[in-house]
């Protein structure tokens, strides 16, 4: 959301507090279902190496989606090409998305050993606006030193002098010990409150979505051991709906705040249900991996021999040289090992563990990544607006 000069809209204070939804409400149902999901051990038949490669892809999708909410028109295809080419860029639209990816990685690496406080959020903001001019900040990591209003909103954020106190209240709210049944309500309410305060001179939308991701990971939706979460998908599939519910919650009335919470939690539940399908390897191999190999072969990104090997890898998930004897009748083991080494050098295979002679599929490369993205798109896993 863009900042413009103050007009005639007046600031209206509202209290930050937990709200108890009616027991019979849809919101209460979502809280119960999501609480079950975060405590449920990660299961499924997909190999961990494949799962965590998918996690990286969804971080990319999260980053693109968050930037597009703010008006960045970079498509998934355009950004994936920059990842494949691995070239330095001065394009601010690309740098903005790269910043989001790095910030997500920072959260994953640090969230277990930190608390979500001013220092943590300031670091997120610095990473969001780094090396940007148009979408950058005059004071990276510092609260705003001017008064602003939010475009197309009837809400006027608090005066700059009030921002530190309101943010301290927010940090106290999210870090207060409450029953875990309130965790997800806290997340939704804190997202709105952060946007309501609008603490930075720019980059508030991108930072609040990272802040929300950090809260979810902190609460147990931990992608190191748990399921992939992609909260921006809730918001970027329908930007207008996101802003509509945010604006509705600006009234501060309990009914409107509960409506906002229901919108957030329903979206999170739908996204987790959808992405959890990727833990079913039968589904993943049939609908994503095998069609991606066909896609790469059709476009001559791989040769027929590579296609045969990769399909065996997908079938077995983990292979060793002996599994490829049928493809190479009459060849000695050393020749088969050389072929595996070539695929490893091209980043299409990687050792299952360090120094292991067993191998798994590696699709973060310029031969297979386009196909993986294409199949995720065909199966409705891309949480970005129509012009993908």
Secondary structure, DSSP 8 states (H G I E B T S, - for coil): --EE---S--------------TTSHHHHHHHHHHHHHHS----SS-HHHHHHHHHHHHHHHHHHHHHHTT----HHHHHHHHHHT-----HHHHHHHHHHHHHHHHHHHGGG---SHHHHHHHHHHHHTT-STT--SSTTS--SS--EETT-S-----GGGHHHHHHHHHHHHHS---GGGHHHHHHHHHHHHHHHT-SSS-HHHHHHHHHHHHHHHTT--TTTS----THHHHHTTHHHHHHHHHHHTT--HHHHHHHHHHHHHHHHHHHHHHHGGG-HHHHIIIIIHHHHHHHHHTTSS-HHHHHHHHHHHHHSSB-GGGGTTTSTT--HHHHHHHHHHHHHTTSEEESSTT-S-EEE---STTTHHHHHHHHHHTT---S-S--
